Amino acid sequence: MYYQVPYINVRPLIMSMSKMNTSDEEGWIGYGLKIAQHRLRLRLEAELAGTGVSPSQNAVLLAIADNPRISNASLARAAFVTPQSMQGMLVTLERDGFIVRTPHPEHGRIIMTELTEAGRTAAQAGMIAAEAVERQMLAGLTDDETKLLRELLRRCADALDSDN
């Protein structure tokens, strides 16, 4: 049996991939965002190396520090992971002594998550690390440029969140 393979013109694909050139000022903005995000994550991982937590775990500890009654779904959103991944992360954080989880005294289905002393220490160190990395990332920008960048990123995110 023979199959006819349709002709695919790869020229537009090759041309669009040229927009992934990091030295090209006309490249995809999304690709530039991804490069910045990747480098931000690598730098944060390096800063967090001595704390015993990953950037995602750090986000969870900071979210719990801000709101000890935060739901697992909200924690998952804060760490940019699925609820299933969050469950595994919470098990690891509890096993490693950063959090304790106990049933809510009035609502049996609700599990309360609290930081241990080690968790508070790691969250504090994580906050310092995140602030240091952000200062490094923004060092080449003025205060006005930083405000503008924050606003433009928010508007881009809002545009992608809309149903247009």
N, C-alpha and C positions, 0 to 999 in steps of 0.2 A: 504494500500500500504506500502510495506517495502522498505527501502533504505539500501543498503549495504554501510557501512562506511569503507573506506579504512584504513588499518593499517598504523599508522604514528609512526615511531621510534623517540621518543622524546629524546633519550640519546644524540645524537649530539647537540641538542638544549640546553640541560642541561649543557653539557660540555662547549659549547661556552659561555653560560651565566656566567660560572665561571670566564671568562676573565674580567668580570665587577667588580671583587673584587678590591677595591681601594688600598688594602694593598699588592697586588700581583704585583711585578715588571714585570711580564710577561703578564700583562693585555693589553687590546686593547689601543693603543696610542690614538685613536679617543675618547675613553671614558675618558681617562685622560685629553685630550683637553677640552672635554665638562665640566668636573668637574672644571677645571681651569677657563673656560669661565663663568660658573655659579657663582663661587665665586667672580670673577672679577666684574660681573654685580651686585651682592648683595652688594659688597663693594662700588661700584660706586653709587648705589642707596642711600646708607647710606650717602655718602659724599655729594650727590646732594640734600638731603632732604630739606635743608634750602633755596634752590634756586627756588623752585616751578616748576622745570622741571624734567622729567624722563631722563634716559640715552639716549633714542632715540631722545627725543626732544632736548637734549643737543647737540647731533651729528648734528641735523638740524641747530641749532643756530650757531654752530661753522662753518658749511659748508657755511651758508649765510654770516657770518662774513668774511670768506675767499673770497667769490665770490658773491656779491649781485645780480648778473644776472644769478645765477645758475638755471637750469631748475628743474621742479618738479621731473622729472625722475631721474636726478642726485642726488637730495635730497633724493629720495627714496632709491637709491643705497647706499648713505652715511649712512643712518639710518637702512639699512637692512630690509626695509619694502616694501610692494607692492605700486605701484602708487596710488591705491585706499586708502590705509591706510595713505599714505602721505597727500592726500587731506584732510582727516579728521584731521590729526595732524596739518596741516597749519591753518585750521579753528579754532582749539583749541588755537594754539599759537597766532593767531590774536585776538581772543576773550579775551584772558588773557593779551593782551597788550604787547607781546614780539616782534611781527612783524607787519608791515603794508604791504598791497599788493595793488598795483596800476597798471592800464594798462600802457603798454609801450607807450610813446608818438608817436612813429612812426609805431609800429606794434601792431595793435589792439588785436590780439589773444595772445600776450605775456603778462603775468602778472609778474611784477617785485615785488620781495620780499625784504624788507629791515628790519633791526633790529631797534626797538625803543630804547630809552635810557634804558628801563627795559630789553630789549633783549640783549643789549650790556653788561649790568651789569651781567645778568645771564650767558651769554657766557663766560665772563671773569672768573666768579666764577666756571663755569663748566670746563674751561681749567685748573684752579688751582686744582680742585677736581680730574680730570682725571690724571694729572701729579702726584699728591700725591698717588693715588691708584697704578699707574704704578711703582712709586718708591718703594712702599711697596711690590708689587708683585715681583720685581726684586732684592730686598734687599739681597737675599741669593746667587746671581750670581755675578761673576766678570764681568768686562767690556767685556773681550773676550767671556765669556759665553753668555752674553747678545747679542753681535753681532752674535754669532753662532746661538743662538735661533732664532733671527730675520731672518737670512738667511735660516735656516731649515724650519721654518714655511712658508716663501715665496715659497720655493721649493715644499713643500707639497701642498700648495694652487695651485701652477702652475700645478703640476701633476694632480690634480683633475679637473682643468679647461681644460686640453687637451682633444683631441678627440681620445686618444689611446684606 
